[in-house]
Amino acid sequence: MAINVGKANLVEQLELILSLRGSYPIVAIDTEFPGFIRDTPRNATEEERYDDVKHNVDNMHLIQLGVALFDEGGNTPWPGCCWQFNFSDFDPDVDASSPDSIELLVQSGHDFQQYRRHGIDARRCAYLVCVKLFCQPHSSKYVTFHGLYDVAFVIKMITRAPLPNTLNEFSDLVRTIFGQIYDLKYISRFCGGLRRGEIGLVGLSTLLNFEPVGIRHQAAYDSLLIGALFNKMKQRRHNVEDDRSASVLYGIENRCVENRRTRRIDQRGRPYPRRQQHPLAVMGLAV
């Protein structure tokens, strides 16, 4: 059963998650947001795609963040363990959104007025969420599915700033904040029998013979499914954690791979442009 997190129980639930992170270092994440106000053509370049991501994310509010914790064996702290953080920032009457997306979210059980009354102010609580979920010394791995927008919304929330102007800066920021993050849609491209990744989350679960639990388009249950599929792929001997998959997001994979190659050159002591200061350090947070 998903734990709904609002302003009344935010600190309590973040402390609980923090107490579990050492034993359950794999963090599956998913988000719900108000759709797209600028669509991206399928043949767009990665730079054009990122421009659209930045436009959409900078001009919309995060509705829900889902989190599920797993150990290396695919176990959760207890059966069905997952959290969904409901945010109060989005007002469907005035804020930018896609009507079709809002209708889908309402049909999936989202109550925007309830979130407005009892949800979390993302900007005011960014410090807590960042420190407890994304700024820990544990050797965490993050898992997502088609996670470009999920990651972008999380970065916007915890930095309390618009996304970087360039794809190169954004890619660097993803690796700096998340470290090891795995996008199952990208990884599926290299796994036999998974249609080279050209499937959705439910399609992937069908191919892996895994029955989802909970309600689709509720971020907690989707994060639980993502983490379970990550483990299922490992059980099937798919090489989901090899070096070519780490910190590569579907949709901007070429830039992610190039930035990783450049960082390796830097680690061997060759010339490399000086990195910008860690955005969380700029915020005065421990990193």
Secondary structure, 3 states (H helix, E strand, C coil): CEEEECCCCHHHHHHHHHHHHCCCCEEEEEEECCCCCCCCCCCCCHHHHHHHHHHHHHCCCCCEEEEEEECCCCCCCCCCCEEEEEECCCCCCCCCCCHHHHHHHHHCCCCHHHHHHHCECCCCCHHHHHHHHHCCCCCCEEEECCCHHHHHHHHHHHHCCCCCCCHHHHHHHHHHHHCEEEEHHHHHCCCCCCHHHCCCHHHHHHHCCCCCCCCCCCHHHHHHHHHHHHHHHHHCCCCCCCCCCCCECCCCHHHHHHHHHHHHHHHCCCCCCCCCCCHHHHCCCCC
